[in-house]
Amino acid sequence: MKLPDKVYDCLKWIVLICIPAATVFYSVLDEVFHWGNADVVAKISAATCTFLGAILGFSTAEYNKGKNS
């Protein structure tokens, strides 16, 4: 499965920057405002990043395999 460059770049930005930053932001605000469920948000965030990272890794491997052939 090869992802188009724009989709790959967007997903990479989301996985490496956006989701972790949003998780930390929520966790800090949770401590201040006592919203609750910061642990649940962190677990969901980690699972989402892992899933999307696996897709990106697979796509990168497929791209590199086709490039080296």
C-alpha positions as CSV (number, residue, x, y, z in Angstrom):
1,M,0.0,0.0,0.0
2,K,1.6,3.2,-1.2
3,L,0.3,6.5,0.2
4,P,0.3,9.6,-2.0
5,D,3.1,12.0,-0.9
6,K,0.6,14.6,0.5
7,V,-1.3,12.0,2.5
8,Y,1.9,10.6,3.9
9,D,3.3,14.0,4.8
10,C,0.0,15.0,6.5
11,L,-0.2,11.8,8.5
12,K,3.4,12.0,9.5
13,W,2.8,15.5,10.8
14,I,-0.3,14.4,12.7
15,V,1.5,11.4,14.2
16,L,4.8,13.1,15.1
17,I,3.6,16.5,16.1
18,C,-0.2,17.1,16.4
19,I,-1.4,14.1,18.5
20,P,1.4,14.1,21.0
21,A,1.1,17.9,21.4
22,A,-2.6,17.7,21.9
23,T,-2.2,14.9,24.4
24,V,0.2,16.9,26.5
25,F,-2.0,20.0,26.2
26,Y,-5.0,18.1,27.4
27,S,-3.1,16.5,30.3
28,V,-1.8,19.9,31.5
29,L,-5.3,21.5,31.2
30,D,-6.7,18.5,33.0
31,E,-4.5,19.2,36.0
32,V,-5.6,22.8,36.1
33,F,-9.3,22.4,35.5
34,H,-9.8,18.8,36.8
35,W,-11.7,17.7,33.7
36,G,-10.8,14.1,34.3
37,N,-9.9,11.1,32.1
38,A,-6.4,12.3,31.2
39,D,-5.2,8.7,31.5
40,V,-7.8,7.5,29.1
41,V,-7.0,10.3,26.6
42,A,-3.3,9.4,26.9
43,K,-4.0,5.7,26.2
44,I,-6.2,6.5,23.2
45,S,-3.6,8.9,21.9
46,A,-0.8,6.3,22.2
47,A,-2.9,3.7,20.5
48,T,-3.8,6.1,17.7
49,C,-0.1,7.1,17.2
50,T,1.0,3.5,17.2
51,F,-1.6,2.5,14.6
52,L,-0.9,5.4,12.3
53,G,2.8,5.0,12.8
54,A,2.5,1.4,11.7
55,I,0.6,2.4,8.6
56,L,3.3,5.0,7.8
57,G,6.1,2.5,8.4
58,F,4.5,0.0,6.1
59,S,3.9,2.6,3.4
60,T,7.6,3.7,3.7
61,A,8.8,0.1,3.4
62,E,6.7,-0.4,0.3
63,Y,7.9,2.9,-1.2
64,N,11.5,2.0,-0.6
65,K,11.1,-1.5,-1.9
66,G,9.7,-0.2,-5.2
67,K,12.3,2.5,-5.4
68,N,15.2,0.1,-5.0
69,S,13.8,-2.4,-7.5
